[in-house]
Amino acid sequence: MKKKFDEIVLIASTLVTIILLVIHILYGNIDLGINNLNTLVILPISLFFYLLVSYDLFIESFKKIKKKNFFDEVTLSLIATIAAFAIGEYVEALAVVVFFQIGEKFEKYAVNKSRDSIKSILNLRPDKVTLYNDGIEKVIEPFDVNIDDLFLVKPGERVPIDGVIIKGESTIDTSSMTGESIPRFTKEGDEIISGVINLGSPLVIKATREFYNSTISKMLDLVENASSQKASSERFITKFAKIYTPIVILLAVIVAILPPLIIDYQDASVWMNYIRTAASFLVISCPCALVLSVPMSYFVSLGEASKLKVFIKGSTYLDKLASLKNVVLDKTGTITKGNFVVTSVNPKNGINNDELLKLAQHAESFSNHPIALAILKANQTEINKDQLNNYLEAQGKGIKVDYFNKTLLAGNAKLLKEENIDFKEEKSPFTLVYIAYDGIYKGYIEIKDEIKETSKIAISNFHKNGVKNVIMLTGDNYEIAQAVAKEAQVNGFYANLLPLDKTNKLEEIIKKEEKGYTAFIGDGVNDAPSLTKADIGISMGGIGSDITIESSDIVLMDDDLNKVNPAIKIAKRNRIAVYENIIFALAIKLIVMILSVIPNLPITPYIMWFAIFADVGVTVICVLNSLRLSIRKRK
């Protein structure tokens, strides 16, 4: 309710400010008999809306003063408004607080849109565990599981606690934790981490860690802790105001006191003249040009990035993006498409490509395994399931089925060796499916996760935009990582990494590369800790999970890695515009401040016009310069 009221007040105050300014310029000096229009009409209206729109600023300033933080942009803006009222510039006083509040709205806008999905982190944390001590099922809280307790994980359930498999074998989906795209076969004696999903048969697992110390809990803690570390970033204007505000206030005090003491300290008119000059000095020095134009630059730049479907969550990350020097990439779903495709069909012993694919598709026709789906999508072969019998899926090996009453095999080398098939084992960093029919080797099919068409272009453009190193981190094995790294042309890579390994490796890279900022780009739940630890976390919004999007600072809504590059250009242009506004505004204000305190100059009678230009005019110019960011062509 309060938020809605504040928005209405700000809109109304903005409209009133514009109307009063026009009235003041055109009719401000008309004599109404008792007093002029400026005092009789503009003053009460300005004061009313001023109090409405600035009461929270006074509260904020008072709290900061209590904490001995006297010098910031809020305090200076309020002092300037009080000075403006003192010298009769009522509309000016109202405009200062209105401009300030608009700037604050611009600054907070992008950040506020990213808060809704934080609750999704709870979906990863299991509510219950099926305890299985002595073969008896008992549902308990995960915190009540002790080391060496047995628990049961049924098909489709997520493993709640790290452990070792005591009974059963199954295929597990590790993509949410390791980023590895291929489901893994696991059996008795294998270690298993929390967070992975059981795709096959029930598993009895012995806990090797307590819940709070398991992989999934540590990962969630990393996300939460790293997020809190980023919240302490200070905005540039706040840092600037800590220096600017005391200097301006001290100079105003000197202007008000020192000249009368030198000229004639007993003459009241001299005191009043220089107090008015000091008040004018404060009005000139009001930082509303920066308060409005700097956030406006960020707001416009954030809007330009959003047109590219790149959502940047705040001005801090736009600044960091402009100084980006290192990019660390996840593999699956970031560099690659995250889905399998058949890349080569290699028939043997007298059959052709279509015949080999036909055999493979019949073998895989009952499976929903990602590899099977890739083979089934390879062409439009009509599958005759009536001729398939005795279907058997051997966990971690492949498929055995009778096709026209003859044995058809489709799987890895281990399956063909067990069936005593004479074949040559091929070398490839990617997945190979060997096919045998009626005891005769028929060839093999290569399957891999394709590199996105834009990945090579993106990585090449990173270097053109000043990025020094592009490094890939992945949970896949070394051979696959090496092949993808070579094709994508990254500077380096690290393979076989669990989520915590990725985070640790990222921290090593950040410490090693001291100059500039480091970005991490990923899409899976397993990438969340790395996204929060990086200077800039960039996630894939289309395929990324809620926790990944929430953990990141920048979201690529259409999963196009190359969109980071125009975003870098936007960030760099924004930085230039911000510097231009700061230098221009301070230079003009400094010149007019000096002119305002020098007596008897030819321009002295018109110094208020210069003051208005130094405040309102400079503000308009800086705002136009900020808006220029929205019309400049992106190359």
C-alpha positions as CSV (number, residue, x, y, z in Angstrom):
1,M,0.0,0.0,0.0
2,K,2.8,2.4,1.0
3,K,4.7,1.6,-2.2
4,K,1.6,2.5,-4.3
5,F,1.1,5.7,-2.4
6,D,4.7,6.7,-2.9
7,E,4.5,6.1,-6.6
8,I,1.3,8.2,-6.9
9,V,3.0,11.0,-4.9
10,L,6.1,11.0,-7.0
11,I,4.1,11.1,-10.3
12,A,1.9,13.9,-9.0
13,S,4.9,15.8,-7.6
14,T,6.6,15.5,-11.0
15,L,3.6,17.0,-12.8
16,V,3.2,19.7,-10.3
17,T,6.9,20.6,-10.6
18,I,6.6,21.1,-14.3
19,I,3.4,23.1,-14.0
20,L,4.8,25.4,-11.3
21,L,8.0,25.9,-13.2
22,V,6.1,27.2,-16.3
23,I,3.9,29.4,-14.1
24,H,6.9,30.8,-12.2
25,I,8.7,31.6,-15.5
26,L,5.7,33.3,-17.1
27,Y,3.8,34.8,-14.2
28,G,6.0,34.6,-11.1
29,N,6.4,38.4,-10.7
30,I,2.8,39.4,-11.2
31,D,1.6,41.6,-8.3
32,L,-1.6,40.3,-6.7
33,G,-1.9,43.2,-4.3
34,I,-0.9,41.4,-1.1
35,N,2.1,39.5,-2.4
36,N,3.3,38.2,-5.7
37,L,2.3,34.9,-7.2
38,N,5.6,33.2,-6.3
39,T,5.0,33.7,-2.6
40,L,1.2,33.4,-2.4
41,V,0.6,30.4,-4.7
42,I,3.9,28.7,-5.6
43,L,5.3,28.6,-2.1
44,P,2.5,26.7,-0.4
45,I,2.0,24.3,-3.2
46,S,5.7,23.6,-3.5
47,L,6.1,23.2,0.2
48,F,3.1,20.8,0.4
49,F,4.4,18.4,-2.3
50,Y,8.0,18.9,-1.1
51,L,7.1,17.5,2.4
52,L,5.1,14.7,0.7
53,V,7.9,13.5,-1.5
54,S,10.8,14.1,0.8
55,Y,9.7,12.9,4.3
56,D,11.4,9.5,3.8
57,L,14.6,11.3,2.7
58,F,14.7,13.3,6.0
59,I,14.1,10.0,8.0
60,E,17.0,8.3,6.0
61,S,19.3,11.3,6.5
62,F,18.5,11.4,10.3
63,K,19.3,7.7,10.7
64,K,22.6,8.2,8.9
65,I,23.5,11.2,11.0
66,K,22.8,9.2,14.1
67,K,25.3,6.6,12.8
68,K,27.8,9.5,12.3
69,N,27.5,9.3,8.5
70,F,27.0,13.0,7.8
71,F,28.2,13.2,4.2
72,D,26.2,11.6,1.5
73,E,24.0,12.6,-1.5
74,V,20.8,12.6,0.6
75,T,22.1,15.1,3.1
76,L,23.5,17.4,0.5
77,S,20.3,17.4,-1.5
78,L,18.2,18.2,1.5
79,I,20.6,21.0,2.6
80,A,20.4,22.4,-1.0
81,T,16.5,22.3,-0.9
82,I,16.4,24.2,2.4
83,A,18.8,26.8,1.0
84,A,16.6,27.1,-2.1
85,F,13.5,27.8,0.1
86,A,15.6,30.4,2.0
87,I,16.3,32.4,-1.2
88,G,12.8,32.0,-2.6
89,E,13.5,29.3,-5.2
90,Y,10.6,27.2,-4.2
91,V,10.1,25.2,-7.4
92,E,13.8,24.6,-7.4
93,A,13.6,23.0,-3.9
94,L,10.7,20.8,-5.0
95,A,12.5,19.8,-8.2
96,V,15.6,18.7,-6.3
97,V,13.8,16.1,-4.2
98,V,11.6,15.0,-7.1
99,F,14.7,14.4,-9.3
100,F,16.4,12.6,-6.4
101,Q,13.5,10.2,-5.9
102,I,13.2,9.5,-9.6
103,G,16.9,8.7,-9.6
104,E,16.4,6.3,-6.7
105,K,13.5,4.6,-8.6
106,F,15.7,4.1,-11.6
107,E,18.5,2.6,-9.5
108,K,16.2,0.1,-7.8
109,Y,14.1,-0.9,-10.7
110,A,16.2,-3.7,-12.2
111,V,17.1,-5.2,-8.8
112,N,13.5,-5.4,-7.6
113,K,12.4,-7.6,-10.6
114,S,14.7,-10.4,-9.6
115,R,13.4,-11.3,-6.1
116,D,10.4,-13.6,-6.8
117,S,12.2,-16.9,-7.4
118,I,14.3,-17.1,-4.3
119,K,11.9,-19.6,-2.7
120,S,12.7,-22.2,-5.4
121,I,16.0,-23.0,-3.6
122,L,13.9,-25.0,-1.1
123,N,12.8,-27.4,-3.8
124,L,16.3,-29.0,-3.7
125,R,16.3,-29.5,0.0
126,P,14.6,-32.8,0.8
127,D,11.8,-32.7,3.4
128,K,11.8,-36.4,4.3
129,V,14.1,-39.4,4.2
130,T,13.0,-43.1,4.1
131,L,15.1,-44.7,6.8
132,Y,15.7,-48.5,6.1
133,N,17.6,-49.8,9.2
134,D,16.8,-53.6,9.7
135,G,14.8,-53.6,6.5
136,I,12.0,-51.5,8.0
137,E,10.9,-48.4,6.2
138,K,10.4,-45.3,8.4
139,V,10.0,-41.8,7.1
140,I,12.0,-39.2,9.2
141,E,13.4,-35.7,8.9
142,P,16.8,-35.5,7.1
143,F,18.4,-33.9,10.1
144,D,17.6,-37.1,12.1
145,V,19.8,-39.4,9.9
146,N,23.0,-40.4,11.5
147,I,26.3,-41.6,9.9
148,D,26.0,-45.3,9.0
149,D,22.2,-45.3,8.9
150,L,20.6,-47.0,6.0
151,F,18.0,-45.2,3.8
152,L,16.0,-46.1,0.8
153,V,15.8,-44.0,-2.4
154,K,13.0,-45.1,-4.8
155,P,12.9,-44.5,-8.6
156,G,12.3,-40.8,-9.4
157,E,13.5,-39.6,-5.9
158,R,16.4,-37.3,-5.2
159,V,19.2,-38.7,-3.0
160,P,19.0,-36.7,0.2
161,I,22.3,-37.4,1.9
162,D,25.8,-38.4,0.7
163,G,26.5,-42.2,1.1
164,V,27.6,-45.5,-0.4
165,I,25.3,-48.0,-2.1
166,I,24.7,-51.1,0.0
167,K,22.1,-52.8,-2.2
168,G,20.8,-52.3,-5.8
169,E,22.0,-50.9,-9.1
170,S,20.5,-48.2,-11.1
171,T,21.0,-45.3,-13.5
172,I,21.2,-41.9,-11.9
173,D,20.7,-38.4,-13.3
174,T,23.7,-36.3,-12.1
175,S,23.0,-33.3,-14.4
176,S,21.7,-31.1,-11.6
177,M,24.8,-31.6,-9.5
178,T,27.7,-32.3,-11.8
179,G,26.5,-30.9,-15.1
180,E,27.3,-34.2,-16.8
181,S,24.8,-34.8,-19.5
182,I,25.0,-38.6,-19.7
183,P,23.1,-40.5,-16.9
184,R,25.5,-42.7,-14.9
185,F,25.2,-46.3,-14.0
186,T,25.8,-47.0,-10.4
187,K,26.0,-50.2,-8.3
188,E,26.8,-51.7,-4.9
189,G,29.9,-50.2,-3.4
190,D,29.7,-47.0,-5.4
191,E,29.7,-43.7,-3.6
192,I,26.7,-41.4,-4.4
193,I,26.3,-37.7,-3.6
194,S,23.1,-36.0,-2.5
195,G,21.1,-34.1,-5.0
196,V,21.3,-36.7,-7.8
197,I,18.1,-38.4,-9.0
198,N,17.5,-42.2,-9.1
199,L,16.2,-43.1,-12.6
200,G,16.0,-46.9,-12.3
201,S,15.7,-49.4,-9.5
202,P,15.4,-48.8,-5.7
203,L,18.7,-48.2,-3.9
204,V,19.6,-48.9,-0.3
205,I,22.3,-46.4,0.7
206,K,24.4,-46.1,3.9
207,A,24.9,-42.5,5.0
208,T,28.5,-41.4,5.1
209,R,27.7,-37.8,6.2
210,E,25.1,-36.1,8.2
211,F,22.6,-34.0,6.3
212,Y,24.0,-30.6,7.2
213,N,27.4,-31.7,5.9
214,S,26.2,-33.3,2.6
215,T,27.0,-32.0,-0.9
216,I,23.5,-30.5,-1.5
217,S,23.5,-28.6,1.8
218,K,27.0,-27.2,1.3
219,M,26.0,-26.1,-2.2
220,L,22.9,-24.3,-0.9
221,D,25.0,-22.6,1.9
222,L,27.5,-21.4,-0.7
223,V,24.7,-19.8,-2.7
224,E,23.3,-18.0,0.3
225,N,26.6,-16.9,1.7
226,A,28.0,-15.7,-1.6
227,S,24.8,-13.7,-2.3
228,S,25.1,-11.9,1.0
229,Q,28.7,-10.9,0.2
230,K,27.6,-9.1,-2.9
231,A,25.0,-7.0,-1.1
232,S,27.7,-4.7,0.5
233,S,28.6,-3.0,-2.8
234,E,28.5,0.8,-2.6
235,R,27.2,3.0,-5.4
236,F,29.6,5.5,-7.0
237,I,27.5,8.5,-6.1
238,T,27.5,7.6,-2.4
239,K,31.3,7.4,-2.4
240,F,31.5,10.6,-4.4
241,A,29.1,12.4,-2.0
242,K,31.2,11.5,1.1
243,I,34.0,13.8,-0.3
244,Y,31.8,16.3,-2.3
245,T,29.3,17.1,0.5
246,P,31.7,18.2,3.3
247,I,33.7,20.3,0.8
248,V,30.6,22.1,-0.5
249,I,29.1,22.7,3.0
250,L,32.5,24.0,4.3
251,L,32.8,26.4,1.3
252,A,29.2,27.7,1.8
253,V,29.9,28.4,5.4
254,I,33.1,30.2,4.5
255,V,31.2,32.3,1.9
256,A,28.6,33.2,4.5
257,I,31.0,34.2,7.3
258,L,34.4,35.2,6.0
259,P,33.6,38.1,3.6
260,P,31.3,40.0,6.2
261,L,34.0,39.6,8.8
262,I,36.5,41.2,6.4
263,I,34.3,43.9,4.9
264,D,32.2,45.1,7.8
265,Y,31.0,42.6,10.5
266,Q,28.7,45.3,12.0
267,D,26.7,45.8,8.8
268,A,23.6,43.6,8.8
269,S,23.0,44.1,5.1
270,V,26.5,42.7,4.3
271,W,25.7,39.6,6.4
272,M,22.4,39.1,4.6
273,N,24.0,39.6,1.2
274,Y,26.6,36.9,1.8
275,I,24.2,34.5,3.5
276,R,22.1,34.8,0.4
277,T,25.2,34.3,-1.7
278,A,26.1,31.1,0.3
279,A,22.5,29.9,-0.2
280,S,22.9,30.5,-3.9
281,F,26.2,28.6,-3.7
282,L,24.5,25.6,-2.2
283,V,21.7,25.7,-4.9
284,I,24.4,25.8,-7.6
285,S,26.2,22.9,-6.0
286,C,23.2,20.7,-5.7
287,P,24.1,17.3,-7.3
288,C,20.7,16.7,-8.9
289,A,22.4,16.6,-12.3
290,L,24.4,13.6,-11.1
291,V,21.6,12.2,-8.9
292,L,19.4,12.0,-12.0
293,S,21.6,11.5,-15.0
294,V,23.9,8.8,-13.6
295,P,21.1,6.5,-12.6
296,M,19.4,7.4,-15.9
297,S,22.5,6.2,-17.8
298,Y,22.3,2.9,-16.0
299,F,18.6,2.7,-16.5
300,V,18.8,3.3,-20.2
301,S,21.7,0.9,-20.6
302,L,19.8,-1.8,-18.7
303,G,16.9,-1.2,-21.0
304,E,19.1,-1.5,-24.1
305,A,20.5,-4.8,-22.7
306,S,17.0,-6.0,-22.1
307,K,16.1,-5.4,-25.8
308,L,18.8,-8.0,-26.5
309,K,17.1,-10.4,-24.0
310,V,20.0,-9.8,-21.6
311,F,18.6,-9.1,-18.1
312,I,21.2,-7.3,-15.9
313,K,20.1,-7.1,-12.2
314,G,21.6,-3.8,-11.3
315,S,24.1,-1.1,-12.0
316,T,26.9,-2.7,-10.0
317,Y,27.1,-5.6,-12.5
318,L,26.9,-3.2,-15.5
319,D,30.0,-1.5,-14.1
320,K,31.8,-4.8,-13.6
321,L,30.9,-6.0,-17.1
322,A,32.6,-2.9,-18.5
323,S,35.9,-4.1,-16.8
324,L,35.5,-7.8,-17.6
325,K,38.8,-9.6,-18.2
326,N,38.1,-13.3,-17.5
327,V,35.2,-15.6,-18.6
328,V,34.7,-19.0,-17.1
329,L,32.2,-21.2,-18.8
330,D,30.2,-24.3,-18.0
331,K,30.1,-26.8,-20.9
332,T,26.7,-28.5,-21.0
333,G,23.9,-26.1,-22.0
334,T,26.3,-23.2,-22.2
335,I,28.9,-24.0,-24.8
336,T,27.0,-27.0,-26.0
337,K,23.2,-27.4,-26.7
338,G,22.6,-29.8,-23.8
339,N,21.0,-32.5,-26.0
340,F,22.5,-35.4,-27.8
341,V,22.6,-35.8,-31.6
342,V,24.0,-38.5,-33.9
343,T,27.1,-37.1,-35.5
344,S,28.4,-40.0,-37.5
345,V,27.1,-43.4,-38.7
346,N,29.8,-46.0,-39.4
347,P,28.4,-49.3,-41.0
348,K,30.6,-52.4,-41.2
349,N,30.4,-55.8,-42.9
350,G,28.3,-55.1,-45.9
351,I,25.5,-52.8,-44.8
352,N,24.9,-49.1,-45.4
353,N,24.1,-46.1,-43.2
354,D,20.3,-46.5,-43.4
355,E,20.4,-50.2,-42.6
356,L,22.7,-49.6,-39.5
357,L,20.4,-46.8,-38.3
358,K,17.4,-49.0,-38.8
359,L,18.9,-51.8,-36.6
360,A,19.9,-49.2,-33.9
361,Q,16.4,-47.6,-33.9
362,H,14.7,-50.9,-33.5
363,A,16.9,-51.8,-30.6
364,E,16.3,-48.4,-28.9
365,S,12.6,-48.2,-29.6
366,F,11.5,-49.1,-26.1
367,S,14.0,-46.9,-24.3
368,N,13.6,-43.3,-23.1
369,H,17.4,-42.9,-22.4
370,P,18.8,-39.7,-23.9
371,I,21.1,-41.7,-26.1
372,A,18.2,-43.7,-27.4
373,L,16.2,-40.6,-28.1
374,A,19.0,-39.2,-30.1
375,I,19.2,-42.3,-32.3
376,L,15.4,-42.4,-32.7
377,K,15.5,-38.7,-33.9
378,A,18.2,-39.4,-36.5
379,N,15.8,-40.1,-39.4
380,Q,12.2,-41.2,-40.2
381,T,12.7,-44.9,-40.2
382,E,9.4,-46.8,-39.7
383,I,9.8,-49.1,-36.7
384,N,8.1,-52.5,-36.6
385,K,7.7,-53.3,-32.9
386,D,5.8,-56.5,-33.7
387,Q,9.0,-58.1,-34.7
388,L,10.7,-57.3,-31.4
389,N,10.7,-59.8,-28.5
390,N,12.5,-60.5,-25.3
391,Y,13.6,-56.9,-24.7
392,L,16.3,-56.5,-22.0
393,E,18.0,-53.4,-20.9
394,A,21.4,-54.1,-19.3
395,Q,22.2,-51.3,-16.9
396,G,25.3,-49.4,-17.9
397,K,25.8,-51.6,-21.0
398,G,23.0,-51.3,-23.5
399,I,20.1,-53.2,-25.0
400,K,19.6,-56.8,-26.0
401,V,16.4,-57.8,-28.0
402,D,15.2,-60.4,-30.5
403,Y,14.5,-58.8,-33.9
404,F,13.0,-61.2,-36.4
405,N,14.0,-64.0,-34.0
406,K,17.6,-63.0,-34.1
407,T,19.6,-61.3,-31.4
408,L,20.1,-57.6,-31.8
409,L,22.6,-55.7,-29.6
410,A,23.0,-52.0,-29.2
411,G,25.3,-50.7,-26.5
412,N,28.9,-50.0,-25.4
413,A,32.0,-52.2,-26.0
414,K,31.4,-54.0,-22.7
415,L,28.1,-55.4,-24.0
416,L,29.6,-56.7,-27.2
417,K,32.5,-58.3,-25.4
418,E,30.2,-60.1,-23.0
419,E,28.3,-61.5,-26.0
420,N,31.6,-62.6,-27.6
421,I,31.1,-60.4,-30.7
422,D,34.2,-60.0,-32.9
423,F,34.7,-56.2,-33.4
424,K,37.2,-53.5,-33.2
425,E,36.8,-51.0,-30.3
426,E,37.0,-47.4,-31.7
427,K,38.6,-44.4,-30.0
428,S,36.5,-41.3,-29.6
429,P,36.0,-38.7,-26.9
430,F,32.2,-39.0,-27.4
431,T,29.6,-41.7,-26.8
432,L,29.8,-44.7,-29.2
433,V,26.9,-47.2,-29.6
434,Y,28.1,-50.5,-31.1
435,I,25.5,-52.6,-33.1
436,A,25.6,-56.3,-33.6
437,Y,22.9,-58.5,-35.3
438,D,22.8,-62.3,-35.4
439,G,26.2,-62.5,-33.9
440,I,27.8,-60.3,-36.5
441,Y,29.2,-56.8,-35.9
442,K,27.4,-54.2,-38.0
443,G,29.1,-50.9,-37.1
444,Y,28.9,-48.1,-34.6
445,I,27.1,-44.7,-34.2
446,E,28.8,-41.7,-32.6
447,I,26.7,-39.4,-30.5
448,K,27.7,-36.2,-28.8
449,D,26.3,-33.0,-27.3
450,E,26.6,-30.4,-30.1
451,I,28.4,-27.2,-29.7
452,K,26.1,-24.2,-30.2
453,E,26.5,-22.4,-33.5
454,T,27.1,-19.1,-31.5
455,S,29.7,-20.5,-29.1
456,K,32.7,-20.1,-31.3
457,I,31.7,-16.7,-32.4
458,A,31.0,-15.7,-28.8
459,I,34.4,-16.9,-27.6
460,S,36.2,-15.1,-30.4
461,N,34.2,-11.9,-29.7
462,F,35.1,-12.1,-26.0
463,H,38.7,-11.5,-26.9
464,K,37.8,-8.6,-29.2
465,N,36.0,-7.0,-26.3
466,G,39.0,-7.1,-24.0
467,V,38.5,-10.5,-22.3
468,K,41.9,-12.0,-21.6
469,N,41.1,-15.6,-20.7
470,V,38.2,-17.9,-21.6
471,I,38.2,-21.1,-19.5
472,M,35.8,-24.0,-19.5
473,L,34.8,-26.0,-16.4
474,T,32.8,-29.3,-16.7
475,G,31.7,-32.4,-14.9
476,D,32.3,-34.5,-18.0
477,N,35.4,-36.7,-18.5
478,Y,38.7,-35.3,-19.7
479,E,38.4,-36.7,-23.2
480,I,35.0,-35.1,-23.9
481,A,36.1,-31.8,-22.3
482,Q,39.3,-31.8,-24.4
483,A,37.4,-32.3,-27.6
484,V,34.9,-29.6,-26.8
485,A,37.6,-27.1,-25.7
486,K,39.5,-27.6,-28.9
487,E,36.5,-27.1,-31.1
488,A,35.2,-24.1,-29.1
489,Q,38.8,-22.6,-29.0
490,V,38.8,-21.8,-25.3
491,N,42.1,-20.9,-23.6
492,G,41.9,-23.7,-21.1
493,F,39.6,-26.2,-19.4
494,Y,39.2,-28.4,-16.3
495,A,37.2,-31.7,-16.3
496,N,35.7,-34.2,-13.9
497,L,34.5,-31.4,-11.5
498,L,31.7,-31.7,-8.9
499,P,29.9,-28.4,-7.9
500,L,32.2,-27.7,-5.0
501,D,35.2,-28.5,-7.3
502,K,33.9,-25.9,-9.8
503,T,33.6,-23.3,-7.1
504,N,37.1,-24.0,-5.8
505,K,38.6,-23.9,-9.2
506,L,36.8,-20.6,-10.0
507,E,38.1,-19.1,-6.8
508,E,41.7,-20.1,-7.9
509,I,41.1,-18.4,-11.2
510,I,39.8,-15.2,-9.6
511,K,42.8,-15.0,-7.2
512,K,45.2,-15.7,-10.0
513,E,43.8,-13.0,-12.3
514,E,44.0,-10.0,-10.1
515,K,43.3,-7.3,-12.7
516,G,39.7,-6.9,-14.0
517,Y,36.6,-8.9,-13.1
518,T,35.8,-12.6,-13.7
519,A,32.4,-13.8,-15.0
520,F,31.1,-17.3,-14.7
521,I,28.5,-18.5,-17.2
522,G,26.3,-21.6,-16.5
523,D,22.8,-23.0,-16.7
524,G,22.4,-25.9,-14.2
525,V,21.6,-26.1,-10.5
526,N,25.2,-27.3,-10.1
527,D,26.4,-24.0,-11.3
528,A,24.6,-21.9,-8.6
529,P,27.6,-21.8,-6.2
530,S,29.9,-20.7,-8.9
531,L,27.5,-18.1,-10.2
532,T,27.3,-16.5,-6.8
533,K,31.1,-16.6,-6.1
534,A,32.0,-15.0,-9.4
535,D,32.4,-11.3,-9.7
536,I,29.6,-11.5,-12.4
537,G,27.3,-14.6,-12.5
538,I,25.7,-15.1,-15.9
539,S,23.0,-17.7,-16.3
540,M,21.0,-19.2,-19.2
541,G,17.4,-18.1,-18.6
542,G,15.7,-20.3,-21.1
543,I,17.0,-23.6,-19.9
544,G,18.4,-22.6,-16.5
545,S,16.6,-23.6,-13.3
546,D,15.0,-21.1,-10.9
547,I,17.9,-21.3,-8.4
548,T,20.4,-20.7,-11.2
549,I,18.6,-17.6,-12.4
550,E,18.2,-16.3,-8.9
551,S,21.9,-16.9,-8.1
552,S,23.1,-15.0,-11.2
553,D,23.6,-11.3,-11.7
554,I,22.9,-11.4,-15.5
555,V,20.4,-13.7,-17.2
556,L,20.6,-14.5,-21.0
557,M,16.9,-15.1,-21.6
558,D,17.3,-16.8,-25.0
559,D,20.4,-18.8,-24.0
560,D,22.6,-17.1,-26.6
561,L,26.2,-16.9,-25.3
562,N,27.1,-14.3,-27.9
563,K,24.6,-11.9,-26.4
564,V,27.2,-11.2,-23.6
565,N,29.4,-9.3,-26.1
566,P,26.9,-6.6,-27.1
567,A,26.1,-6.3,-23.4
568,I,29.8,-5.7,-22.7
569,K,29.7,-2.9,-25.4
570,I,26.6,-1.4,-23.8
571,A,28.4,-1.5,-20.4
572,K,31.5,0.3,-21.8
573,R,29.4,3.0,-23.5
574,N,27.5,3.5,-20.3
575,R,30.7,4.0,-18.3
576,I,31.9,6.6,-20.9
577,A,28.5,8.4,-20.6
578,V,28.7,8.4,-16.8
579,Y,32.2,9.8,-16.8
580,E,31.1,12.5,-19.3
581,N,28.2,13.5,-17.1
582,I,30.3,13.6,-14.0
583,I,33.1,15.6,-15.5
584,F,30.8,18.0,-17.4
585,A,28.5,18.6,-14.4
586,L,31.3,19.2,-11.9
587,A,33.2,21.5,-14.3
588,I,30.2,23.7,-15.0
589,K,29.2,23.9,-11.3
590,L,32.8,24.7,-10.3
591,I,33.0,27.6,-12.8
592,V,29.6,29.0,-11.7
593,M,30.5,28.6,-8.0
594,I,33.6,30.6,-8.5
595,L,31.7,33.3,-10.5
596,S,29.0,33.5,-7.8
597,V,31.4,34.5,-5.0
598,I,33.4,37.1,-7.0
599,P,31.7,40.4,-6.4
600,N,31.1,43.2,-9.0
601,L,31.6,41.1,-12.1
602,P,29.6,42.2,-15.3
603,I,27.6,39.0,-14.9
604,T,26.9,39.4,-11.2
605,P,23.4,40.8,-11.7
606,Y,22.6,37.7,-13.8
607,I,24.3,35.2,-11.6
608,M,21.0,33.4,-10.7
609,W,20.5,32.7,-14.4
610,F,23.9,31.0,-14.4
611,A,23.0,29.2,-11.2
612,I,19.8,27.9,-12.9
613,F,21.9,26.7,-15.8
614,A,24.4,25.1,-13.6
615,D,21.6,23.1,-11.9
616,V,18.6,22.7,-14.2
617,G,20.5,23.3,-17.5
618,V,23.3,20.9,-16.7
619,T,20.8,18.4,-15.5
620,V,18.9,18.5,-18.8
621,I,22.1,18.2,-20.8
622,C,23.3,15.3,-18.7
623,V,20.0,13.5,-19.0
624,L,20.0,14.0,-22.8
625,N,23.5,12.6,-22.9
626,S,22.2,9.6,-20.9
627,L,19.3,9.1,-23.2
628,R,21.7,9.2,-26.2
629,L,22.7,5.6,-25.1
630,S,19.3,4.4,-26.3
631,I,19.5,5.8,-29.9
632,R,23.2,5.1,-30.6
633,K,23.5,2.2,-33.0
634,R,25.0,-1.1,-31.7
635,K,27.8,-2.3,-33.8
